[in-house]
Amino acid sequence: MRGTTAGIAAFGAIMALAPQAHAGVNEVHVGVMQHNICVLDCKNADKEDGPNVEFQVSFDSPDFLHWAGSPQPYIMASVNTAGDTSFGGFGLEWRWDFAEGWAIEPGVGYVIHDGTTENPYPGGSQANVDFSKDHLLLGSEDLFRTSIGLTRDFEGPWEGQLFFEHLSHGQIIGSGHNQGIDQIGIRIGYQLGRD
């Protein structure tokens, strides 16, 4: 699974130690995401399976990001249980409360992944056609991650979240194929320092 086991172990260690070791940790999220769903380009939605198990640690917003609406920096990892594309990275996430106990949390970030970037076979060959039927061609090992979560706060430090994310290089940090990945799922969050 190309480093997936090592990634799970490393992120598990971070998750276990972060609440005790780092004063700046604000939230920890764990979720299950349906991988490679159909949103706009459905012809690629059946090429990879899932689900993905996702982990995220968010930190207190530093003072120097106050001008940008005080987003929280995060680190994250998403591990595909079927051995398809897994990824990890970092970014910023905002929280906008819109009703009692409800919030919208948009985010933007950068990830690297272990999926397929390009078709290795010559164009027009049967091997090329067969490979394209079974593989997402992401075009770059570097991808942008845009996300949005609908968050419900529970009693105490817990929260639940309906979460959507899109991965793509947008022809900005890559070239060629740009089939992208969409995921949707549910995450549980634990807010440190909140009783």
Wavefront OBJ file of the C-alpha trace (Angstrom):
o trace
v 0.000 0.000 0.000
v 2.977 2.278 -0.674
v 3.632 3.583 2.814
v 0.045 3.488 4.026
v 0.863 1.429 7.128
v 3.722 3.742 8.074
v 1.458 6.743 7.504
v -1.232 5.331 9.789
v 1.316 4.591 12.518
v 2.942 8.020 12.291
v -0.324 9.912 12.304
v -1.654 7.711 15.120
v 1.350 8.700 17.209
v 0.749 12.382 16.445
v -2.928 12.033 17.376
v -2.085 10.309 20.663
v 0.609 12.766 21.709
v -0.738 16.056 20.376
v -3.332 16.734 23.117
v -0.775 16.281 25.888
v 2.318 17.666 24.193
v 1.260 20.816 22.341
v -0.467 23.757 23.966
v -1.429 25.122 20.533
v -3.588 22.138 19.486
v -7.220 23.253 19.237
v -9.146 20.316 17.707
v -8.694 16.720 16.608
v -10.963 15.199 13.924
v -11.391 11.572 12.872
v -13.700 10.609 10.027
v -14.769 8.117 7.399
v -15.019 9.427 3.836
v -16.662 7.895 0.776
v -13.833 8.005 -1.750
v -14.036 9.207 -5.366
v -17.730 10.133 -5.405
v -19.630 11.480 -8.418
v -20.106 15.264 -8.273
v -19.597 16.853 -11.710
v -17.393 14.449 -13.711
v -19.036 11.070 -13.091
v -17.045 9.129 -15.701
v -14.141 8.902 -13.240
v -16.175 8.138 -10.110
v -15.996 4.344 -10.412
v -12.215 4.050 -10.839
v -11.238 3.858 -7.150
v -12.838 2.343 -4.092
v -12.926 3.313 -0.457
v -13.672 4.346 2.149
v -10.874 6.595 3.354
v -10.159 6.966 7.055
v -9.240 10.575 7.734
v -7.376 12.285 10.586
v -6.868 15.996 11.169
v -5.218 18.056 13.909
v -6.099 21.779 13.952
v -4.110 24.416 15.816
v -4.949 27.762 17.422
v -4.972 30.575 14.885
v -1.750 32.603 15.197
v -1.971 36.368 15.631
v -0.389 37.060 12.235
v -3.432 35.469 10.483
v -5.921 37.840 12.153
v -6.085 39.920 8.940
v -7.376 36.812 7.072
v -10.253 36.096 9.472
v -8.195 34.027 11.962
v -8.155 30.639 10.181
v -6.839 27.597 12.029
v -3.771 25.878 10.531
v -4.141 22.094 10.236
v -2.251 18.947 9.324
v -4.130 15.931 7.979
v -3.893 12.444 6.521
v -6.460 10.405 4.573
v -5.782 6.663 4.221
v -7.627 4.637 1.572
v -8.690 1.257 2.966
v -8.779 -0.373 -0.489
v -5.156 0.514 -1.301
v -6.098 3.257 -3.767
v -5.143 6.942 -3.399
v -4.128 8.087 0.082
v -2.909 11.610 0.812
v -1.661 13.963 3.509
v -0.942 17.637 3.862
v -1.641 20.936 5.573
v -3.768 24.038 5.176
v -6.067 26.600 6.757
v -9.671 26.232 7.917
v -12.136 28.950 8.938
v -15.171 28.637 11.223
v -18.289 30.729 10.681
v -21.052 30.247 13.285
v -24.452 30.866 11.689
v -26.879 29.569 14.364
v -26.738 28.295 17.938
v -24.521 25.205 17.874
v -24.060 25.259 14.064
v -21.125 26.391 11.930
v -19.790 26.276 8.378
v -16.065 25.478 8.100
v -14.477 26.105 4.677
v -10.828 25.285 4.113
v -8.004 25.351 1.605
v -4.775 23.381 1.658
v -2.026 21.458 -0.093
v -1.550 17.677 -0.158
v 0.727 15.061 -1.659
v -0.663 11.656 -2.622
v 0.388 8.144 -3.620
v -2.070 7.743 -6.518
v -1.468 7.622 -10.282
v -0.412 10.795 -12.074
v -0.200 9.761 -15.766
v -0.850 6.779 -18.035
v 2.466 4.933 -18.662
v 1.334 3.377 -21.970
v 1.480 4.957 -25.458
v -1.606 6.906 -26.512
v -4.014 4.939 -28.696
v -2.792 1.545 -27.504
v -5.154 -0.984 -25.933
v -2.963 -0.990 -22.809
v -3.474 2.787 -22.546
v -7.269 2.415 -22.855
v -7.382 -0.414 -20.288
v -5.190 1.491 -17.827
v -7.340 4.637 -18.123
v -10.496 2.641 -17.363
v -9.157 1.561 -13.972
v -7.026 4.492 -12.783
v -7.596 8.125 -11.881
v -4.982 10.224 -13.666
v -4.262 13.057 -11.228
v -1.535 14.729 -13.305
v 0.635 15.818 -10.376
v 1.821 14.444 -7.042
v 0.956 17.860 -5.566
v -2.710 18.800 -5.281
v -4.828 21.550 -3.810
v -7.389 20.490 -1.200
v -10.555 22.571 -0.907
v -13.095 21.563 1.699
v -16.249 22.549 3.511
v -17.775 21.167 6.672
v -21.214 21.589 8.243
v -20.542 21.358 11.977
v -22.904 20.604 14.864
v -21.584 21.257 18.380
v -22.637 18.784 21.065
v -22.491 19.101 24.857
v -18.948 19.368 26.121
v -15.957 19.180 23.786
v -17.509 16.995 21.048
v -18.782 17.963 17.609
v -20.057 16.162 14.520
v -19.403 17.240 10.970
v -20.690 16.485 7.481
v -17.550 17.055 5.415
v -16.783 17.410 1.685
v -13.372 17.782 0.050
v -12.052 18.140 -3.491
v -8.479 17.438 -4.621
v -7.118 18.866 -7.873
v -4.049 20.641 -9.230
v -6.196 23.055 -11.250
v -3.503 23.348 -13.978
v -1.679 25.628 -11.502
v 0.722 23.300 -9.676
v 0.571 20.604 -12.345
v -0.130 20.024 -16.018
v -1.693 17.336 -18.168
v -4.406 15.150 -16.680
v -6.456 16.690 -13.874
v -9.222 14.212 -13.080
v -9.293 15.083 -9.371
v -10.926 13.322 -6.419
v -14.077 14.204 -4.488
v -14.868 12.742 -1.061
v -17.779 13.150 1.349
v -18.221 11.746 4.814
v -18.721 12.222 8.518
v -16.114 13.385 11.010
v -16.152 13.497 14.794
v -14.245 16.338 16.434
v -12.845 16.838 19.914
v -12.176 20.443 20.951
v -9.336 20.642 23.445
v -9.783 22.950 26.421
v -13.580 22.944 26.118
v -15.649 21.149 28.760
l 1 2 3 4 5 6 7 8 9 10 11 12 13 14 15 16 17 18 19 20 21 22 23 24 25 26 27 28 29 30 31 32 33 34 35 36 37 38 39 40 41 42 43 44 45 46 47 48 49 50 51 52 53 54 55 56 57 58 59 60 61 62 63 64 65 66 67 68 69 70 71 72 73 74 75 76 77 78 79 80 81 82 83 84 85 86 87 88 89 90 91 92 93 94 95 96 97 98 99 100 101 102 103 104 105 106 107 108 109 110 111 112 113 114 115 116 117 118 119 120 121 122 123 124 125 126 127 128 129 130 131 132 133 134 135 136 137 138 139 140 141 142 143 144 145 146 147 148 149 150 151 152 153 154 155 156 157 158 159 160 161 162 163 164 165 166 167 168 169 170 171 172 173 174 175 176 177 178 179 180 181 182 183 184 185 186 187 188 189 190 191 192 193 194 195
